[in-house]
Amino acid sequence: MKVLIVYAHPNPQSFNHAILESFTKGLAEAGHTYEVVDLYAIKFNPCLSGEDIGMFMQGKVPDDVRDQQEKVSQANGLVFIHPVWWIGLPAMLKGWFDRVFSMGFAYGYDEKTGDFQGLLKNQKALIINTAAANEEEAKTMGWADVPKKIEGDFMLKFTGIGNVQHVLFFNVIKTDDATRKKYLEKARDLGKTF
Ligand SMILES: Cc1cc2nc3c(=O)[nH]c(=O)nc-3n(C[C@H](O)[C@H](O)[C@H](O)COP(=O)(O)O)c2cc1C
């Protein structure tokens, strides 16, 4: 399977980067081919501008957006690896969705019926998240399943990808090394079984 990984963390020493490395190791072991889009490394512009919207309305697409859309179209599977920031996606990745998952590419709108239609043909998607909170804290505060709902159940399923898996590693800062090692093993397994 050809896999596109969209990775959003600014620090190459981060735990998220370790997850990326374990996950891609698993993918390679399973014989998948993959490409990583490291959004901070490529300095992706995450700001959907008036100029972008003007181009979309004329059926045109900014060059950097077209590059990303081509990568999405060519992949069988999409994977998103990032920390939970303010109960959701880092602005960098949110902006990638704002610009790359544009109307006419990721979804269509029927003006007569008012219906939206997902246009993406990717077979499956996987989201891997980390959070500082432990699971009980996140449940008590009411947001434990919010990252899954927003990015998985709404954004990805809305664009037509029916098979979306979500994994959230809680408590990654305070937990012990043995647990972090287990998380990395799980990330590798997720790559192997993707
Ligand atoms: C801007 C920002 C917002 C954050 N918001 C949350 C949050 O809402 N919930 C949470 O549990 N952790 C939150 N965190 C903590 C990160 O999720 C945590 O630092 C990260 O998962 C650790 O992985 P890393 O070492 O790869 O950065 C936040 C961190 C930052 C920098």
The ligand as an ORCA input file, in Angstrom:
! r2SCAN-3c Opt
* xyz 0 1
  C       0.003     24.632     22.529
  C      -0.173     23.371     23.325
  C      -1.447     22.955     23.674
  C      -1.637     21.753     24.371
  N      -2.911     21.335     24.653
  C      -3.084     20.153     25.288
  C      -4.398     19.667     25.573
  O      -5.407     20.274     25.232
  N      -4.512     18.481     26.224
  C      -3.409     17.751     26.633
  O      -3.567     16.689     27.223
  N      -2.156     18.181     26.344
  C      -1.971     19.356     25.690
  N      -0.707     19.789     25.398
  C       0.438     18.906     25.716
  C       0.873     18.111     24.478
  O      -0.157     17.286     23.989
  C       2.083     17.277     24.839
  O       3.127     18.183     25.135
  C       2.500     16.348     23.733
  O       1.504     15.407     23.464
  C       3.771     15.634     24.128
  O       4.343     15.040     23.000
  P       5.684     15.651     22.381
  O       6.791     15.341     23.344
  O       5.868     14.916     21.096
  O       5.481     17.130     22.208
  C      -0.503     20.987     24.749
  C       0.792     21.431     24.404
  C       0.963     22.613     23.718
  C       2.368     23.057     23.369
*
